[in-house]
Amino acid sequence: MRGCRPKSLHELIEYTKARPRELNYGTVGVGSSQHLAAAYFEQLTGTEITHVPYRNIAAYTPDFIAGQVPLGFQLLPNVIGLIRSGDARPLAVASDKRMTALPDVPTAAEAGLKDYESAAWLALLAPAGTGTAVIDKLYAAMIEAMNDPKVRTLLVEQGAEPLVMAPQGLKDFMTAETTKWAGIIKKIGIEPM
């Protein structure tokens, strides 16, 4: 991508379509959320980009800054420092709404790529069979924590987007995510370990 510095997601897609497999992207490994996000991007856009897996984000960052692996499908907490320093330019976020930490960066849908959503998430889980009273207590504590302005601010500063789902909503979300990503994994041929 030397010589080409796309300023939009549309420009990136056009560039990669014109130069199949010429552009490299880095991730923290085969099967990582970043790898799957890139594979999903390729599937939706009909592009082909070359995957360069690294052991961790620290190993990838110098090659990214140097332009050797100039593209990333990264989790915002991993690269928010690079964005703030000007070493990385976000073209879009892969969520259904803009990120609080990057309010001026469009979603992929706003940038013209419908249905491209790939967001990492964390969930508070309890062992199967945990009683409803305990689940309700944990859920109430999670709501209280996420409503604390200090907690929300800390999470946003780190590039996270605070969200709380009710237990059934979380279960439904996890089921949908498992189905979606299983299909993407099958298409790219990642074998179970």
ROTINU-821427 format. One line per field, with one value per residue: residue number from 1; chain; residue in one letter; x, z, y of N, C-alpha, C, O in turn. Coordinates in pm, 1 decimal. Layout:
BEGIN
resi	c(NUM/...)
chain	c(A/...)
resn	c(a/...)
nX	c(X/...)
nZ	c(Z/...)
nY	c(Y/...)
caX	c(X/...)
caZ	c(Z/...)
caY	c(Y/...)
cX	c(X/...)
cZ	c(Z/...)
cY	c(Y/...)
oX	c(X/...)
oZ	c(Z/...)
oY	c(Y/...)
! end
This chain:
BEGIN
resi	c(1/2/3/4/5/6/7/8/9/10/11/12/13/14/15/16/17/18/19/20/21/22/23/24/25/26/27/28/29/30/31/32/33/34/35/36/37/38/39/40/41/42/43/44/45/46/47/48/49/50/51/52/53/54/55/56/57/58/59/60/61/62/63/64/65/66/67/68/69/70/71/72/73/74/75/76/77/78/79/80/81/82/83/84/85/86/87/88/89/90/91/92/93/94/95/96/97/98/99/100/101/102/103/104/105/106/107/108/109/110/111/112/113/114/115/116/117/118/119/120/121/122/123/124/125/126/127/128/129/130/131/132/133/134/135/136/137/138/139/140/141/142/143/144/145/146/147/148/149/150/151/152/153/154/155/156/157/158/159/160/161/162/163/164/165/166/167/168/169/170/171/172/173/174/175/176/177/178/179/180/181/182/183/184/185/186/187/188/189/190/191/192/193)
chain	c(A/A/A/A/A/A/A/A/A/A/A/A/A/A/A/A/A/A/A/A/A/A/A/A/A/A/A/A/A/A/A/A/A/A/A/A/A/A/A/A/A/A/A/A/A/A/A/A/A/A/A/A/A/A/A/A/A/A/A/A/A/A/A/A/A/A/A/A/A/A/A/A/A/A/A/A/A/A/A/A/A/A/A/A/A/A/A/A/A/A/A/A/A/A/A/A/A/A/A/A/A/A/A/A/A/A/A/A/A/A/A/A/A/A/A/A/A/A/A/A/A/A/A/A/A/A/A/A/A/A/A/A/A/A/A/A/A/A/A/A/A/A/A/A/A/A/A/A/A/A/A/A/A/A/A/A/A/A/A/A/A/A/A/A/A/A/A/A/A/A/A/A/A/A/A/A/A/A/A/A/A/A/A/A/A/A/A/A/A/A/A/A/A)
resn	c(m/r/g/c/r/p/k/s/l/h/e/l/i/e/y/t/k/a/r/p/r/e/l/n/y/g/t/v/g/v/g/s/s/q/h/l/a/a/a/y/f/e/q/l/t/g/t/e/i/t/h/v/p/y/r/n/i/a/a/y/t/p/d/f/i/a/g/q/v/p/l/g/f/q/l/l/p/n/v/i/g/l/i/r/s/g/d/a/r/p/l/a/v/a/s/d/k/r/m/t/a/l/p/d/v/p/t/a/a/e/a/g/l/k/d/y/e/s/a/a/w/l/a/l/l/a/p/a/g/t/g/t/a/v/i/d/k/l/y/a/a/m/i/e/a/m/n/d/p/k/v/r/t/l/l/v/e/q/g/a/e/p/l/v/m/a/p/q/g/l/k/d/f/m/t/a/e/t/t/k/w/a/g/i/i/k/k/i/g/i/e/p/m)
nX	c(81.7/214.6/247.4/-21.7/-267.1/-541.2/-825.8/-1072.2/-1308.9/-1423.8/-1227.3/-1022.3/-1137.7/-1168.2/-898.8/-795.2/-945.6/-847.0/-590.9/-540.4/-444.1/-213.3/-197.8/-107.5/-226.0/-214.4/-250.4/-321.4/-291.4/-383.1/-722.5/-788.1/-990.7/-939.3/-837.0/-1062.8/-1237.0/-1116.1/-1134.6/-1410.7/-1457.0/-1327.7/-1497.6/-1741.2/-1673.6/-1555.2/-1283.4/-927.6/-689.2/-369.2/-293.7/-101.4/6.7/82.1/252.6/160.8/14.6/217.1/432.0/336.1/291.3/534.2/590.3/356.1/360.2/589.6/498.1/519.9/332.5/62.7/-208.9/-477.1/-713.6/-819.5/-869.7/-1005.2/-896.7/-636.3/-513.4/-568.4/-387.8/-210.2/-377.3/-439.7/-184.6/-140.7/-23.6/-180.8/-465.4/-801.2/-1044.0/-1302.9/-1541.1/-1630.6/-1882.0/-2229.6/-2294.7/-2143.8/-1829.8/-1779.4/-1527.7/-1427.2/-1582.3/-1600.1/-1545.7/-1681.6/-1928.1/-1889.8/-2114.0/-2214.6/-2007.7/-2050.6/-2039.0/-2248.4/-2384.5/-2142.6/-2025.7/-1825.2/-1743.9/-1550.6/-1621.0/-1688.9/-1813.1/-1990.9/-2014.3/-2179.9/-2158.5/-2335.0/-2661.3/-2663.7/-2846.2/-3144.9/-3169.3/-2904.1/-2802.5/-2963.0/-2870.5/-2600.3/-2640.1/-2767.6/-2558.6/-2375.7/-2511.4/-2516.7/-2240.8/-2178.7/-2324.6/-2188.7/-2024.9/-1742.3/-1643.5/-1748.8/-1620.0/-1349.5/-1349.3/-1423.0/-1207.9/-1012.3/-1087.5/-1305.3/-1652.8/-1899.4/-2160.0/-2454.6/-2627.9/-2937.3/-2970.8/-3106.8/-3102.6/-2825.7/-2767.3/-2906.8/-2768.3/-2508.9/-2559.4/-2634.3/-2393.9/-2217.5/-2321.8/-2295.5/-2011.0/-1915.8/-1992.3/-1832.1/-1576.1/-1582.8/-1595.7/-1339.7/-1181.5/-1058.8/-939.3/-1072.4/-907.7)
nZ	c(0.0/-11.9/-120.9/-164.8/20.5/157.9/225.6/298.6/361.3/129.2/-63.8/19.8/-33.1/-313.0/-386.7/-295.0/-448.4/-701.8/-677.7/-607.0/-328.1/-289.8/-80.2/261.7/580.5/934.9/1219.9/1547.6/1520.4/1360.4/1331.5/1523.0/1654.4/1498.8/1262.6/1175.1/1139.3/923.2/728.9/702.4/602.9/353.8/239.2/220.2/54.2/-172.3/-202.1/-189.5/47.1/205.0/475.9/763.2/1029.0/1369.1/1686.1/1890.7/1965.8/2016.1/1865.6/1608.7/1581.1/1525.4/1256.1/1134.0/1170.8/1023.5/773.0/651.1/695.8/632.1/699.0/923.6/1109.7/1377.0/1733.8/1908.4/2169.9/2138.1/1955.0/2005.9/2110.2/1894.1/1712.1/1842.1/1847.8/1585.7/1425.9/1313.2/1101.7/1138.6/934.7/944.2/1185.3/1299.1/1409.1/1512.0/1569.6/1603.5/1776.1/2108.6/2181.4/1935.7/1789.6/1541.6/1346.4/1095.0/1096.9/945.0/788.6/751.3/597.1/364.1/353.3/400.1/653.1/768.9/1055.3/1329.1/1625.6/1913.2/2227.3/2576.5/2832.8/3134.7/3289.2/3445.6/3612.4/3457.3/3570.5/3783.9/4026.5/3978.5/4152.4/4217.3/3963.3/3903.7/4099.9/4025.5/3775.4/3846.9/3988.1/3778.9/3615.7/3789.9/3810.5/3541.8/3515.0/3662.1/3633.4/3644.7/3592.5/3335.9/3194.0/3220.7/3078.8/2819.4/2761.2/2725.7/2491.6/2484.6/2461.4/2671.6/2758.6/2862.7/2870.1/2926.4/3093.1/2923.8/2678.8/2637.8/2613.4/2375.5/2199.5/2210.3/2097.0/1835.6/1751.9/1760.9/1559.1/1333.3/1317.3/1300.5/1045.5/890.1/966.1/866.3/590.4/543.4/607.4/854.7/1066.5/1341.7/1658.5)
nY	c(-117.1/106.2/435.6/452.9/591.4/541.7/739.6/676.0/410.9/319.2/391.6/217.9/-33.4/-21.0/0.3/-248.2/-424.2/-375.2/-466.5/-758.5/-956.9/-808.9/-632.4/-633.3/-744.9/-728.4/-944.9/-1083.5/-1352.6/-1668.1/-1733.7/-1551.8/-1280.6/-1059.0/-1169.9/-1310.7/-1095.0/-966.6/-1168.4/-1182.6/-926.3/-953.7/-1146.8/-1006.7/-791.9/-895.2/-895.3/-969.0/-1005.2/-1020.9/-1222.2/-1169.0/-1321.0/-1243.4/-1288.3/-1128.2/-804.4/-622.2/-715.9/-678.8/-400.8/-233.3/-310.1/-233.9/49.0/105.8/52.3/-192.5/-388.0/-266.5/-255.4/-308.5/-495.4/-420.0/-441.2/-173.6/-97.2/-199.0/-30.9/234.7/416.8/446.5/568.0/806.3/920.1/971.0/780.9/590.6/567.1/561.3/411.1/321.2/203.3/-119.4/-160.1/-140.2/115.4/441.7/469.7/576.9/672.9/743.7/950.4/1081.3/899.9/704.4/437.1/112.1/61.8/323.1/412.5/282.8/3.6/-230.2/-444.9/-518.6/-602.2/-642.2/-692.4/-712.4/-860.0/-880.3/-1090.1/-1140.1/-1438.1/-1714.4/-2033.7/-2309.1/-2379.6/-2205.9/-2032.3/-1830.0/-1611.3/-1547.2/-1486.8/-1264.3/-1088.5/-1054.5/-938.4/-697.8/-577.6/-544.9/-362.2/-144.0/-90.0/-25.3/203.4/385.3/684.1/714.2/456.5/411.8/619.2/544.3/299.4/387.6/559.7/371.5/263.7/96.8/6.0/53.8/-167.8/-325.7/-625.0/-787.4/-1106.6/-1306.4/-1176.1/-1160.6/-1432.5/-1492.5/-1322.9/-1434.4/-1684.4/-1609.2/-1485.0/-1703.6/-1867.1/-1696.4/-1650.3/-1911.5/-1985.9/-1813.7/-1896.0/-2157.8/-2104.4/-1997.6/-2205.1/-2279.3/-2518.4/-2707.6/-2707.0)
caX	c(0.0/302.3/201.6/-166.9/-310.9/-684.9/-885.6/-1205.9/-1325.7/-1449.2/-1097.2/-951.8/-1199.4/-1130.9/-756.0/-772.8/-1004.9/-757.9/-461.5/-564.8/-337.4/-96.7/-201.0/-93.3/-284.9/-161.8/-339.1/-252.1/-287.4/-486.0/-842.6/-815.2/-1104.0/-892.5/-830.0/-1199.7/-1292.3/-1060.4/-1193.6/-1548.8/-1442.8/-1299.3/-1617.2/-1843.1/-1628.8/-1498.0/-1142.0/-831.6/-577.0/-278.5/-288.1/29.2/-18.3/187.8/230.0/87.0/2.3/347.1/515.6/276.3/291.1/644.7/574.7/244.7/408.0/687.7/430.7/542.9/201.5/-2.9/-352.0/-513.2/-851.6/-775.7/-954.6/-971.3/-800.4/-500.8/-454.8/-615.0/-269.0/-160.0/-470.0/-420.8/-53.2/-137.2/44.8/-282.8/-584.9/-917.9/-1130.6/-1439.8/-1554.4/-1710.6/-1991.4/-2356.5/-2301.4/-2011.5/-1767.2/-1770.3/-1389.0/-1397.7/-1713.3/-1593.8/-1516.6/-1808.1/-1939.9/-1871.8/-2239.2/-2217.1/-1904.1/-2093.9/-2027.8/-2359.7/-2376.3/-2010.4/-2014.3/-1731.3/-1705.3/-1510.0/-1702.9/-1664.0/-1937.9/-1984.3/-2087.7/-2184.0/-2171.8/-2469.4/-2734.4/-2662.8/-2983.2/-3193.5/-3141.3/-2763.1/-2792.1/-3024.5/-2781.7/-2485.4/-2688.1/-2789.4/-2426.0/-2317.8/-2580.2/-2467.6/-2103.3/-2178.3/-2386.4/-2094.9/-1954.7/-1597.4/-1620.4/-1776.3/-1513.0/-1228.8/-1364.8/-1420.6/-1070.8/-934.4/-1138.4/-1416.0/-1786.5/-1976.1/-2294.1/-2503.2/-2744.4/-3006.7/-2923.2/-3161.8/-3050.4/-2686.8/-2771.5/-2947.8/-2657.3/-2399.9/-2602.7/-2624.7/-2252.1/-2159.8/-2368.4/-2234.1/-1867.1/-1892.0/-2003.2/-1714.7/-1463.4/-1594.4/-1562.3/-1195.7/-1115.1/-982.8/-974.1/-1076.8/-782.2)
caZ	c(0.0/-21.5/-227.4/-155.8/157.6/146.8/325.3/326.6/344.2/-13.4/-131.7/54.0/-106.4/-454.6/-397.5/-279.3/-562.7/-817.3/-651.0/-520.3/-247.1/-279.4/47.6/381.0/706.5/1048.9/1329.8/1655.7/1497.0/1283.9/1409.7/1617.4/1612.7/1391.5/1142.2/1131.6/1090.2/789.4/639.6/679.9/512.8/220.3/189.6/186.4/-47.9/-287.0/-211.4/-137.7/113.8/258.5/621.9/826.4/1172.0/1466.1/1817.9/1975.3/1908.9/2028.3/1753.6/1487.0/1576.8/1450.4/1113.4/1090.2/1163.9/914.8/644.7/596.1/707.1/651.0/724.2/1039.8/1155.9/1515.4/1845.4/1940.6/2280.3/2092.5/1866.8/2035.2/2124.9/1759.7/1650.8/1910.2/1812.1/1442.4/1355.3/1247.0/1060.4/1132.2/818.9/986.7/1296.1/1256.6/1504.0/1458.5/1592.5/1622.1/1905.7/2191.2/2177.4/1800.0/1740.9/1404.4/1255.4/1058.5/1099.9/811.6/715.1/709.7/495.2/242.5/359.9/481.8/719.2/823.3/1198.4/1391.5/1750.5/2023.6/2344.8/2697.4/2903.0/3268.7/3285.0/3567.7/3577.4/3428.3/3690.0/3886.4/4055.6/3927.0/4249.1/4202.5/3831.6/3916.7/4181.8/3941.3/3671.1/3911.9/4016.8/3651.0/3575.9/3879.3/3771.2/3411.0/3529.6/3733.7/3533.4/3647.0/3524.7/3192.8/3139.1/3212.6/2969.5/2692.6/2739.5/2681.3/2361.7/2498.7/2452.9/2776.2/2722.8/2947.8/2816.9/3020.6/3074.3/2805.3/2562.2/2620.6/2562.4/2234.4/2128.4/2200.2/2000.9/1702.1/1721.3/1735.2/1426.7/1232.3/1302.9/1257.0/899.4/835.9/990.2/771.2/456.2/525.6/624.5/978.4/1126.3/1488.3/1720.2)
caY	c(0.0/223.2/522.8/465.6/616.4/565.0/827.6/624.2/266.9/299.9/394.6/94.9/-144.3/-6.1/-29.9/-392.5/-493.9/-356.6/-530.2/-874.9/-1016.9/-721.7/-562.2/-717.1/-700.4/-801.6/-983.7/-1152.0/-1495.9/-1737.0/-1759.4/-1442.7/-1197.2/-971.4/-1252.7/-1337.2/-968.3/-945.1/-1268.9/-1137.9/-811.2/-1007.9/-1213.4/-906.6/-697.9/-963.6/-860.8/-1066.1/-940.5/-1122.5/-1229.2/-1184.8/-1339.8/-1211.9/-1348.4/-1034.8/-670.3/-554.2/-758.2/-624.1/-254.3/-171.3/-336.2/-149.1/187.5/113.5/33.6/-326.1/-452.2/-137.8/-261.3/-388.0/-506.3/-428.6/-401.0/-35.2/-83.2/-231.6/70.7/370.2/500.8/475.4/663.9/936.0/975.9/998.0/672.7/508.3/640.7/473.1/435.9/291.3/109.7/-234.2/-177.8/-91.1/260.2/501.4/447.3/696.7/720.6/790.8/995.6/1130.9/788.9/641.0/291.5/54.3/83.5/463.5/428.3/214.9/-142.5/-280.5/-575.8/-549.8/-578.4/-734.3/-627.8/-799.7/-835.1/-958.2/-1118.1/-1197.5/-1564.0/-1795.7/-2175.8/-2360.3/-2419.5/-2101.9/-1990.9/-1702.3/-1504.4/-1510.3/-1421.9/-1131.4/-1005.6/-1021.4/-846.9/-567.6/-521.4/-504.1/-238.3/-38.5/-56.6/40.2/335.7/471.8/766.1/689.3/328.8/433.6/703.2/461.8/203.9/461.7/606.1/255.7/221.7/2.0/63.5/-12.9/-213.9/-433.4/-696.5/-875.3/-1244.0/-1373.4/-1104.6/-1203.6/-1569.8/-1484.8/-1260.2/-1531.7/-1785.6/-1548.7/-1466.6/-1835.7/-1908.2/-1609.1/-1671.2/-2050.0/-1984.2/-1745.1/-1986.7/-2269.3/-2055.0/-1976.7/-2333.3/-2297.7/-2647.0/-2707.7/-2749.9)
cX	c(86.4/255.8/51.8/-204.3/-459.6/-736.5/-1026.7/-1207.4/-1349.6/-1317.2/-1017.5/-1007.6/-1161.4/-984.6/-732.8/-835.3/-912.8/-625.2/-478.8/-436.5/-212.9/-86.8/-194.1/-170.7/-232.4/-268.1/-255.0/-264.9/-405.0/-602.8/-873.5/-934.0/-1064.4/-885.9/-970.5/-1265.8/-1242.9/-1119.6/-1337.8/-1549.8/-1419.2/-1424.0/-1722.8/-1802.8/-1575.9/-1352.2/-1056.5/-714.1/-496.2/-266.6/-144.7/4.1/105.5/154.2/144.0/88.3/136.0/440.6/466.4/298.6/409.5/633.8/460.2/292.6/505.5/624.7/452.3/413.8/104.2/-151.8/-376.9/-662.5/-838.2/-884.1/-910.3/-877.3/-655.7/-434.3/-496.7/-497.4/-210.5/-249.0/-448.5/-288.0/-43.6/-65.7/-51.9/-402.2/-702.1/-1005.5/-1277.0/-1432.8/-1653.0/-1819.9/-2118.1/-2378.3/-2160.0/-1960.9/-1755.6/-1630.0/-1350.4/-1525.8/-1714.4/-1565.6/-1647.6/-1808.5/-1915.5/-1997.3/-2249.5/-2116.8/-1935.2/-2084.4/-2133.4/-2326.3/-2238.7/-2005.2/-1925.8/-1679.4/-1664.8/-1594.8/-1658.4/-1796.8/-1907.5/-2073.9/-2081.2/-2197.6/-2317.1/-2534.3/-2732.5/-2804.9/-3016.5/-3161.3/-2996.7/-2742.9/-2847.8/-2935.3/-2658.9/-2523.8/-2709.3/-2655.8/-2358.1/-2381.8/-2529.0/-2326.5/-2100.6/-2244.9/-2297.8/-2015.2/-1803.8/-1563.6/-1639.8/-1663.2/-1385.3/-1236.9/-1355.8/-1280.3/-980.8/-981.6/-1249.2/-1548.5/-1874.6/-2118.6/-2332.1/-2626.6/-2806.2/-2963.0/-2978.2/-3112.2/-2906.2/-2681.7/-2806.4/-2835.3/-2544.8/-2434.1/-2589.1/-2479.0/-2185.4/-2197.5/-2299.4/-2087.5/-1832.4/-1898.8/-1881.9/-1591.3/-1465.3/-1553.0/-1412.2/-1113.8/-1027.8/-1032.3/-981.4/-946.1/-806.8)
cZ	c(0.0/-140.6/-227.7/-9.9/154.4/261.1/362.5/307.4/196.5/-91.8/-103.5/-25.1/-253.7/-476.2/-391.9/-392.8/-683.9/-801.3/-557.9/-456.5/-234.1/-141.8/163.4/497.3/818.9/1152.8/1439.8/1641.7/1417.3/1376.1/1512.9/1567.4/1499.4/1258.6/1087.9/1077.5/948.6/688.9/605.1/583.7/369.9/159.0/144.6/68.9/-175.3/-309.2/-159.9/-81.2/184.7/409.4/669.2/976.8/1256.9/1597.5/1905.8/1910.2/1914.9/1913.8/1621.6/1472.4/1501.2/1299.1/1055.1/1071.0/1048.3/776.6/581.4/595.4/736.9/682.3/847.1/1062.4/1306.1/1614.6/1888.1/2060.6/2239.6/2017.7/1899.0/2054.0/1989.6/1688.4/1711.4/1872.7/1664.9/1361.7/1283.7/1214.6/1054.9/1013.0/852.0/1110.5/1253.1/1358.0/1444.7/1483.8/1615.2/1763.9/1980.4/2184.1/2041.2/1735.3/1596.6/1301.3/1224.0/1085.4/958.0/727.7/665.9/597.5/368.0/242.9/456.1/539.8/773.0/969.1/1256.6/1516.9/1853.6/2145.3/2458.1/2767.6/3041.0/3267.5/3420.5/3525.4/3548.4/3558.4/3802.8/3902.7/4004.7/4022.3/4236.4/4070.3/3840.4/3995.7/4100.9/3833.7/3729.1/3943.1/3888.8/3603.2/3659.8/3839.1/3639.0/3413.9/3606.3/3631.0/3530.0/3572.4/3374.4/3126.8/3121.5/3095.7/2833.9/2661.0/2688.3/2546.6/2367.8/2492.1/2555.1/2732.0/2817.2/2881.8/2928.8/2993.2/2949.3/2677.0/2532.5/2563.0/2413.4/2148.5/2106.4/2099.6/1858.4/1660.4/1687.3/1595.9/1316.6/1209.8/1264.0/1105.3/833.6/850.2/890.3/631.4/436.7/559.6/747.8/1043.7/1277.9/1544.7/1814.1)
cY	c(123.7/305.8/541.6/482.6/647.0/651.6/782.1/473.4/235.1/297.7/267.3/-23.0/-138.2/-43.2/-180.6/-472.4/-486.6/-430.0/-650.6/-927.9/-929.4/-656.9/-661.3/-657.3/-788.4/-831.3/-1046.6/-1304.0/-1549.5/-1768.9/-1653.0/-1360.8/-1103.9/-1047.1/-1277.6/-1210.5/-940.1/-1043.6/-1231.0/-1018.5/-859.5/-1071.7/-1113.3/-818.3/-764.4/-929.7/-975.6/-988.0/-1048.2/-1111.6/-1252.4/-1198.4/-1309.3/-1281.6/-1260.0/-896.3/-596.5/-592.1/-697.6/-473.3/-193.3/-192.0/-254.2/-4.9/206.2/95.7/-101.6/-408.0/-337.8/-138.6/-346.6/-385.6/-528.2/-389.5/-261.6/-22.7/-112.8/-117.9/213.9/466.4/539.6/577.1/801.8/1001.1/1013.0/891.2/578.2/597.2/542.7/510.7/412.5/204.3/1.8/-264.7/-118.0/58.0/312.2/477.8/579.5/756.5/778.2/845.0/1044.2/1021.7/716.4/491.4/241.0/76.6/227.7/489.2/349.5/63.7/-196.3/-417.4/-612.0/-505.7/-687.1/-666.8/-732.8/-764.2/-926.0/-978.1/-1174.5/-1320.6/-1633.0/-1941.8/-2213.9/-2405.6/-2317.9/-2049.5/-1851.0/-1587.9/-1456.1/-1436.3/-1279.5/-1036.5/-961.7/-918.9/-706.8/-499.6/-472.5/-373.2/-121.5/6.1/19.2/178.2/433.6/552.0/741.3/560.4/346.3/513.2/622.6/363.9/273.7/511.4/494.2/202.2/119.1/77.2/-8.2/-46.0/-326.8/-493.4/-777.7/-1018.9/-1314.9/-1307.4/-1144.4/-1344.8/-1570.1/-1426.5/-1360.2/-1642.0/-1732.6/-1530.2/-1599.6/-1884.4/-1827.9/-1644.9/-1814.3/-2058.5/-1921.2/-1833.8/-2102.3/-2224.6/-2036.7/-2102.5/-2348.2/-2427.3/-2634.6/-2760.3/-2864.5)
oX	c(35.3/228.3/2.4/-175.5/-499.9/-695.6/-1092.1/-1118.1/-1300.1/-1297.6/-952.1/-931.2/-1126.0/-951.1/-659.3/-783.4/-902.7/-554.8/-436.5/-333.7/-115.2/23.3/-265.7/-180.2/-209.1/-362.5/-133.5/-250.9/-510.5/-584.7/-974.1/-972.7/-1146.4/-924.7/-993.5/-1342.0/-1319.7/-1151.1/-1380.7/-1633.9/-1483.2/-1452.3/-1787.2/-1888.6/-1554.3/-1302.9/-1106.4/-647.6/-548.9/-233.7/-76.0/-17.4/217.9/42.0/64.0/156.6/165.1/520.2/546.8/322.3/386.4/664.9/466.7/268.0/504.7/689.5/407.9/390.1/67.7/-213.7/-306.6/-729.1/-844.8/-976.9/-790.9/-783.9/-562.6/-311.5/-462.3/-506.5/-166.1/-200.4/-440.1/-279.1/51.5/-47.9/-9.8/-435.6/-701.0/-1037.2/-1365.1/-1331.4/-1747.6/-1847.0/-2114.4/-2468.7/-2068.2/-2038.8/-1725.0/-1615.3/-1253.0/-1572.3/-1820.8/-1562.1/-1717.1/-1703.6/-1920.1/-1987.9/-2288.7/-2137.8/-1855.4/-2118.1/-2110.8/-2249.6/-2218.6/-1983.3/-1948.1/-1581.3/-1737.0/-1634.8/-1599.4/-1883.8/-1810.1/-2194.8/-1988.6/-2243.1/-2409.9/-2468.6/-2793.5/-2875.0/-2929.0/-3129.0/-2970.8/-2673.7/-2786.4/-2925.3/-2618.5/-2448.8/-2672.4/-2641.9/-2290.3/-2311.9/-2501.3/-2297.4/-2027.9/-2223.1/-2329.2/-1944.6/-1743.4/-1466.0/-1557.3/-1617.0/-1319.8/-1139.8/-1288.4/-1237.7/-884.4/-924.0/-1283.8/-1553.8/-1920.3/-2188.3/-2250.1/-2718.4/-2736.0/-2922.2/-2901.3/-3083.5/-2868.3/-2601.2/-2742.7/-2809.9/-2491.0/-2347.0/-2538.5/-2444.1/-2105.1/-2113.2/-2250.9/-2045.2/-1729.4/-1820.2/-1834.0/-1511.4/-1361.3/-1483.3/-1361.4/-992.0/-930.7/-1151.0/-904.5/-881.9/-713.0)
oZ	c(10.9/-247.9/-286.0/73.0/148.8/376.4/447.5/244.8/145.6/-177.0/-193.4/-78.3/-312.7/-573.5/-474.2/-429.8/-760.1/-899.5/-442.4/-522.9/-172.7/-93.6/164.2/511.2/800.2/1171.8/1426.8/1740.2/1407.4/1484.7/1583.3/1451.0/1413.2/1154.6/967.5/980.9/863.8/576.1/490.7/494.1/276.2/40.7/41.6/-7.9/-275.7/-421.9/-95.0/-153.2/220.1/463.5/621.9/1045.0/1221.0/1617.7/1985.5/1810.1/1826.7/1869.5/1533.0/1361.9/1417.4/1222.1/940.3/966.8/982.4/674.9/468.9/504.5/852.2/691.2/871.6/1036.9/1354.9/1582.8/1902.1/2054.1/2299.0/2016.5/1824.5/2017.9/1971.7/1613.5/1639.9/1866.1/1623.9/1241.0/1202.9/1289.1/973.7/993.0/794.6/1137.2/1179.3/1388.7/1340.1/1426.7/1642.8/1858.7/1920.4/2181.1/2030.8/1635.6/1534.7/1181.4/1315.3/1095.4/862.4/608.8/551.7/513.2/274.3/143.0/576.6/482.0/818.4/1000.6/1236.4/1512.7/1877.3/2162.1/2437.6/2761.9/3060.1/3247.3/3498.8/3414.7/3607.1/3645.2/3907.2/3804.4/3990.0/3977.2/4244.0/4066.0/3790.3/3963.0/4107.1/3805.5/3666.0/3926.4/3890.2/3555.6/3607.3/3834.6/3625.7/3324.3/3614.3/3549.2/3422.9/3497.6/3295.0/3018.0/3017.7/3021.7/2743.3/2545.6/2615.9/2493.1/2265.7/2514.9/2529.1/2675.3/2847.7/2842.5/3015.3/2881.4/2876.4/2578.5/2416.4/2474.4/2334.6/2038.1/1996.1/2025.5/1770.5/1545.4/1594.3/1523.3/1218.6/1096.3/1200.4/1043.3/731.6/757.2/836.2/561.2/326.5/542.3/744.8/1072.1/1337.1/1485.7/1875.9)
oY	c(235.2/252.0/638.1/396.3/763.2/637.8/842.6/416.3/134.5/211.1/214.3/-103.7/-240.3/-110.8/-235.1/-577.8/-582.8/-453.4/-645.7/-941.8/-972.2/-630.1/-761.4/-535.3/-907.9/-754.7/-1060.9/-1376.5/-1486.9/-1824.0/-1662.2/-1371.3/-1072.8/-994.0/-1266.5/-1216.8/-894.8/-1005.8/-1246.2/-1011.1/-811.7/-1052.6/-1133.4/-774.5/-696.5/-934.7/-1067.6/-913.6/-1153.7/-1006.0/-1342.9/-1098.2/-1344.6/-1327.9/-1308.9/-875.2/-515.7/-509.4/-668.7/-424.7/-106.2/-101.2/-210.4/55.7/310.2/120.7/-124.5/-487.6/-315.0/-32.6/-444.7/-285.3/-641.0/-315.2/-235.4/57.2/-58.5/-108.4/305.6/583.8/652.9/661.8/901.7/1123.7/1079.4/907.5/495.5/689.4/450.2/627.9/476.6/139.8/29.1/-380.8/-53.1/119.1/235.0/467.4/682.5/878.7/852.7/789.6/1047.9/1049.2/671.9/427.9/318.3/106.8/251.7/576.4/349.3/0.2/-206.6/-494.5/-724.6/-388.7/-806.4/-592.5/-829.7/-649.0/-1032.0/-891.2/-1247.3/-1309.7/-1611.9/-1970.3/-2158.4/-2463.0/-2340.8/-2025.3/-1765.6/-1478.0/-1336.0/-1334.5/-1185.3/-918.2/-845.6/-825.4/-607.8/-378.5/-369.8/-283.8/-13.6/125.6/117.7/259.7/552.3/493.1/746.7/555.8/301.1/479.0/632.2/347.9/224.6/506.0/519.4/107.5/59.7/198.0/-119.6/38.1/-413.4/-421.5/-830.4/-1050.2/-1377.5/-1375.4/-1160.2/-1373.3/-1640.0/-1474.6/-1369.9/-1687.7/-1802.3/-1556.9/-1606.5/-1937.2/-1884.5/-1667.1/-1836.9/-2130.1/-1970.7/-1845.3/-2139.9/-2297.7/-2057.6/-2104.7/-2423.8/-2442.9/-2558.9/-2847.3/-2914.8)
! end
